[in-house]
Amino acid sequence: MAALDPDKTYKAAVIGAGSGGLTLAIGLAGFGHEVALIEGRDVGGDCTNVGCVPSKALLHAARSGRDDPFGWTQSRRNDLRDQETSEMAEHEQITLVHGWARLTGDRDPHVVAVDMPDGSVSSIRAEHVVICAGSSPVRFEIDGLPEERLLTNEELFELEAAPRSALFVGGGPISLEMATAFADLGSRTAIVELQDRILPSEDLAISETLTAALTARGIEVHTGTTVERFDVATDTAELSNGTQIGDVELVVLAVGRAPKLERLDLEAAGVEVAPQGIVADDWGRTNVDRIWAVGDVTGNTLTTHGANAIGRRTVQAIALPKLPRVGSPRAMPSAIYSRPEVASVGLSLADIERIPRASRRRYSVDLTDLDRGYTDELDHGIVVVDVERFTGAILRAAIVGPAATELIGIFTMAIDHGIGLRKMFGTIHPYPAYAQAVGKLADEFSRDTLPVLHREFVAMARGRIAVALAGVGVRARRPRTPTCPRLSRGSC
Amino acid sequence: MAALDPDKTYKAAVIGAGSGGLTLAIGLAGFGHEVALIEGRDVGGDCTNVGCVPSKALLHAARSGRDDPFGWTQSRRNDLRDQETSEMAEHEQITLVHGWARLTGDRDPHVVAVDMPDGSVSSIRAEHVVICAGSSPVRFEIDGLPEERLLTNEELFELEAAPRSALFVGGGPISLEMATAFADLGSRTAIVELQDRILPSEDLAISETLTAALTARGIEVHTGTTVERFDVATDTAELSNGTQIGDVELVVLAVGRAPKLERLDLEAAGVEVAPQGIVADDWGRTNVDRIWAVGDVTGNTLTTHGANAIGRRTVQAIALPKLPRVGSPRAMPSAIYSRPEVASVGLSLADIERIPRASRRRYSVDLTDLDRGYTDELDHGIVVVDVERFTGAILRAAIVGPAATELIGIFTMAIDHGIGLRKMFGTIHPYPAYAQAVGKLADEFSRDTLPVLHREFVAMARGRIAVALAGVGVRARRPRTPTCPRLSRGSC
């Protein structure tokens, strides 16, 4: 355990002890550096406290029929938080500071001011400042709905029991996962999404398959509308399209995330900010020398594995500054642990649209057509891929179905290593695993393209030239972090 | 629907309509060839009728608490069989012949005699004969046990209900899957394995983790022993180690497979046979020109996906004889759909032992240490890999845990495409998926090897030279079909 030393210049002051901040602190400490890790709330950040960990625990508790699912989820979450907290508090090279950090104008070394819980202000000097302040749920009021009946992920896991009924506003990961859990716990559940389909950043077939699966499980899905007002006398939510949803006990707001910037005093240090968050590159670099930003606070990724991946690069950039900083992060999958699960990886649909249509192909496999789907009575499941012609390079892959969040790894590997459907032809997957869908895609691609390889090659070459000339920055084999809309970019 | 034409010379006479035979018939018909498909029992072979399909259906029915799990499994199986039968019967280029085929001495074209159910003999002339006759369960009597209480996979699925208790002889895939299903259905279950652990062809850690998981679910596991006799008065099985297992209603024999050779009259055609089955190479070639053998009847693979993979190569060799026949089949995974699932891919442990110990490394990740294991209360799960030094090329990977049969696809891809742990470093898997184990393996490998790359390179080079000099035919990057003992090579 290291106490805060006002005279010391730390290698880094890391603001926020969530997924990004822990990656930075542990990573830099692993290189022998001393780190001040500043957290105003709980170690573990959203992931451990109000995100991935309690949501997956609640999903498990609900599915497995546990008694007291919320109590169990809370104790599971608290145990992990306590463990992470003591690991940080006891780490020899990490000084854990409980308080709210803000930047100052001092740059050499950087000075971070910390507003302590007792009202005092501490000062931390560090060569580098890494901002991993995270994000908050976007909040708004609903006319007529009492405040205590409007929850976000920050309040949801403090419930004592599942409500009689819950209405989820927003058709993204949090709603999909929590509607799954609540439905398993016996709540009547409905999802209301403003856009014309849930998961609008995914392929239409993905949204449709998921909607059908949720609907079959009794989860109502209302799209192209939003909650206009709430009548507390009848517990009725009125949607903008005129639909009335009665007997609503709780409303869960999950309509997006906003970066937590308000306490940071970014202006004092001159750090550039855009609407989605702090402007930072693939290595976490901001416009200010030796100030970095990682994770939700940048809006570049909104997932734990995303913050971890960029955070590892930032560790490398700080600890090994002479190594050349080349290359983008590898393909960044998204995952939603609803039932069925949803996962995707690769270019955003918008980026794919920028590639000439004539130089790409789209394939899909209905998982209910596989023998495993047959033996397991699967009602809904699909794999959709967009691929380059000739090579079959995976531009994007998306899956709705059992173990989607594990299966996506096959496509992530394929993108990272430039393995197109042509090269995947013949790869053997076990019978009757759902992974056989990958073999089917490769078979279909080969059947379509082998007889006309010459034409395929020309189409591919034309597409690459068009992309290069347009300078849209689309790379077929190793896509950038997808630029999906904020609402739907991976869970947690 | 094509009727048998005694004057026609078919492109191929395919003996057996299981996984291998259907692959051949459909594949060759797809090239426009006429095929006679001869089956003495049911279309679909073991897989559809007494193997993969009913076993996976029963596992699903048991897990999901279906009423009448056996009746449902039977009807599911029958529906698929009927569908496959009518597809074959109605196929324009396939003539489905119900009877038992045997070879004759006539070679140009080959003549196959078919013993028809009415006692007559038909004769089929074909350029090629492909033997896909499959395998049968090894049977023996147990002293004192009435015949009707000793089942194999051929009788098991005809039960009307799960027995009060069942004893499984043999610790391979069939026992593991069916013990899982029966335990879910409320049977008391025990497995008796002659060798010192279940799944003896897998890594010790795999056997141990699986044993612990099964035992925790109440499935008794007895190893290093076998059933000596049965006392029908007390329903007690006596094991050779003195253990007595009381109140046993049924005994299921699953101790291995024997190729179905007895009706084929291989001598008449001079086809070479070894103890494990017909001698055939990676393309299905036997010692006799234009006689081929695929699947269980060769003993080279004992899985549906194995027969399919080799069968596709045989189709290519017959339909496109001028294409060069180079290369082995791709990495052949094995999969067991027990709970937890088990899957592996790569070299056999015996082949790995032939690679100098100093040129390889072994890594493992305990899946219960992953955050997903934590949120899902996973008690038992592990990934074990053997890799080459320096490159981290996957020699073998094995998994016990949730979705193991899907996750193995990541390692299968890695082997097929020569992606070692060094190249996998940095690949991003979703949080908190079990696939994060792959990232942990790559991290650990990099941490161990990056500081000593020079030493790693020398160790790798020495290993490759030693393997080349010994001529053991072990290839680090694209292993041959594993040469595991017969009993444990993948399920179904």
Interface residues (C-beta under 8 A of the other chain):
Chain A: S19 C47 C52 V53 K56 A57 L59 H60 S64 R76 L80 T303 T304 H305 G306 N308 A309 R312 P329 R330 A331 M332 P333 S334 A335 A343 D371 R372 Y374 T375 D376 E377 A403 T405 E406 L407 I408 G409 I410 T412 M413 A414 D416 H417 I419 K423 M424 G426 T427 I428 H429 P430 Y431 P432 A433 Y434 A435 Q436 V438 G490 C492
Chain B: S19 C47 C52 V53 K56 A57 L59 H60 S64 R76 L80 T303 T304 H305 G306 N308 A309 R312 P329 R330 A331 M332 P333 S334 A335 A343 D371 R372 Y374 T375 D376 E377 A403 T405 E406 L407 I408 G409 I410 T412 M413 A414 D416 H417 I419 K423 M424 G426 T427 I428 H429 P430 Y431 P432 A433 Y434 A435 Q436 V438 G490 C492
